[in-house]
Amino acid sequence: MSRHIVHVADYGNPAPGSFVPGIVALAKELHLAGDRCSLIVKNVDNATWHETASRSLHSFAAASTPGEVFNLLWRAAPDVVHVHFVGWSLPATTAAYARHARVIWHLHSAMENGAGRLRRFARAGKYNWFGAGVHKFVAVSDTLRRGVVDMGISPDRVTVLRNAVDTKHFRPPTAAERRQTRESLGIGESERVILYFGRDIDVKGADILWEALDESPPVVLLGVGLPPRAIAEFSSRVRTIALPFVADVAPLYWAADVLVMPSRREAAPYTMLEALCSNLPVIGSNIAPLAEIAAQASEVVLVANDPTAFSRALRNRVERRSTEIETVRARFGLDHWVGEMRSLYAA
C-alpha cells in the first residue's frame, strides 16, 4: 500500500548542504517502491536548491510561518510526518496528530549543556507530554540518544541513525582540481591551509582556535561563515581567507590540508563526514559525538578542547590521509543511510 511521507525541516540554509541530497536520494528510492515523498522547508531568500530538489519530490513547499506549516500538512494528508530539527516540531506534530499520521522526530543538533532548570523542565515536558504520540525519536549520535532517554523517553522509542553524505560529490580531488581550487582562492603551492567552519564562536570554539594559532607554525586559515569578531581575531594572527557564504563547499576540502574542529558541542557534524569522504584529515575536540565518528576513521586526531592541545597538534602536523578511503566512503555514504530510513518507515 502506497504511503505519503512528508518531511518537515526548519532548514534555513540557502545552500543544500548534505541534508537536502540525503532527502532527495531517499525520495528517489521511496518513489521506486511506490511510496510518495514530499518536503516542506523554511522559505529562505536566494535559496540555490529549491527548484532542483523539487523535481525529485512528490511535492515541495516553502513556508514562512508555523500556521503555513500546519495548513500545508493538513492539505497533504500524510501517512508519516518526519520532522527534522526542532523549530517546526509543534505545528508539524499538531497537524500530524490531527491527521492521525505517524510522527517521527529527527534530532540533528546537540542539546545545550548546562541549560537552566526551567529550560530543562520545559524541554522534558515537550518531549514527554507533547511528544507522547511520537512514534519514534531518531538521534544522529549515541550521545544525543542518551540525552533523549535521560529526559524520560523510553529507550525503545529512541533509535540512532547516523548522518551520511553524498560520496559522489564529496570525493578526493585530482591533482589538477586541488591545484586549480587553491589558485582560485589565492593560495600558494607551499602554503599550509587550515579549513574551519565557525558560524558560532562559543559552540564551534573559535576562541580556542585563535589562541592556538598564537603558537602554531605559519598557516593560512580558510574560514567559512565567521562572525566579524572571529575574522578580526584570526586576521591579527594568520593570513585569513574569510568566506561568508559558499554554495558548494566540496572544493574547500580539496584546497585544504586539514579540517580543524575545536567544537564545544556537536551532534554528528556533516562537515566532518564531508571532509573524511574527501580524504581530508581532521583535528577535532575530544568530545563524545566527534569520538563516535573518529572511531570509524583513522585519519581523525582528537585532542583536549583547549588552545595548547590544538597548537601542539598543528605544530606536530598530525594530519594524515586515509589508506582505506573507499572503506571510509562506503561507511559514511548515503546508500546505507537510505536503507536505514526505509527500515524506519517499515517498522
Buried (B, 14 or more C-beta within 10 A) or exposed (E): EEBBBBBBBBBEBBBBBBBBBBBBBBBBBBBEEEBBBBBBBBEBEEBBBBEEBBEBBBBBBBBEEBEBBBBBBBEBEBBBBBBBBBBBBBBBBBBBBEBEBBBBBBBBBBBEEEEEEEEBEEBBEBBEEBBEEBBBBBBBBBBBBBBBBEBEBEEEBBBBBBBBBBBEBBBBBEEEBBBBBBEEBEBEEEEBBBBBBBEBBEBBBBBBBBBBBEBBEEBBBBBBBBBEEBBEBBBEBBBBBBBEEEEEBBBBBBBBBBBBBBBBBBBBBBBBBBBBBBBBBBBBBEBBBBBBBBEBBBBBBBBEBBBEBBBBBBEEEBBEEBEEBEEBBEBBBBEEBBEBBBEBBEE
